[in-house]
Amino acid sequence: MLLFDWGTYNGLTKLKAAATLGTKLTEIPPYDFSRRRPDEYFTSYRELALKAFTTITAHAPYYNVVSTNKAVQESVKKALLNAVRKAKLAGAEIFNLHLGWRAFLDERDLETASNVLKSLSEHMLISVEVPYTRRMLGLWDEVKALREVVGEDKLIASVQLENAWLLETGASETGDFEGADKQATVDFWKGILNKTLQLSKGFLSLRFSQVIGFALGRRILKKRVPLGKGYPDLAPLAKALAEFMVKEVREKEIPLRMHLIYTGPPKTKYRDTITLYAEVMKEVVNFL
């Protein structure tokens, strides 16, 4: 019995390499949707990916879902609808997206986002990423509210684990990554995973890469780095993931397909994807 699907993002030309390495999941990257690739590209993606992978996901292009400019708002919605259509052509089961920065700074942000997500959810399951700063849309309670509007069977949380770590520890506001790393114990990560479970149905969607921080004016921004070169520490996370997946999902027979997607820098992504999988599975054997 497969415990969880694992893999990374791959363009069409990288699918054979990813399959040869044994990854079980492939994600269509955001640049495949922003480069205006023809429909044939996505049908070719589906034909090849379905032969080699158990799960195909898609990552939306990086657009702010909400804008105060009506013309921009309509343009973004149209672009996202075109992207989800192409994702379906490529065989994707989940369309994942960041909601982006707040625009109105009031209830209109969530209302506008929910209208876009309703339209997208007519095509496939939508996963919304929890952000790393409160300046962005998609906080835990906001995802819950969106699910109530869009439908719990149509929208789930997709947790980029280092984003949740930055958000929960406050490191995205203070820039104290070292102090935040000390807070990231096994119990800390179990709390994050339980929050994710409450906002999941059908799939439990997890992502991870290590990051470093830098200041841009008053904002603390993150930069993804190769595994072992940044924060948070992988060891307690791997232990928490192993115990949670086995004890809280598998043994309780919760009907979820779990996946873990590595989202680090392209140059080392295959090596790091395999390392991430191995570190988690080395902990899993202690619970089987």
MOBEL-V97414 format. One line per field, one symbol per residue. ss: DSSP state (a for helix, b for strand, c for the rest). psi: psi as a letter, one per 40 degrees, with the letter a starting at -180 (. if undefined). A space follows every 10 residues. Layout:
ss: ???
psi: ???
This chain:
ss: ccccbbbbbc caaaaaaaaa ccccbbbbcc aaaaccccaa aaaaaaaaaa aaccbbbbbc ccccccccca aaaaaaaaaa aaaaaaaaac cccbbbbccc bcccccaaaa aaaaaaaaaa ccccbbbbbc cccccbccca aaaaaaaaaa ccccbbbbbb aaaaaaaaac aaaaccaaaa aaaccaaaaa aaaaaaaacc cbbbbbbbcb bbbbbbccbb bbbbbccccc bccaaaaaaa aaaaaaaaaa cccccbbbbb bbcccaaaaa aaaaaaaaaa aaaacccc
psi: hhdiiiaaih ideedddddd eeieiihhid eddeefiidd dddddddddd edidhhiihi igihdhiehd dddddddddd ddddddddde eidhhiihda iiddfaeddd dddddddddd eedihhhhhh ieieeiieid dddddddddd hdeehiihhh ddddddddee deddegdddd ddegiddddd dddddddefi hdihhiiiii iiiihgbeih iihhiiheea iihddddddd dddddddddd defhghhiih hhfaiddedd dddddddddd dddddee.
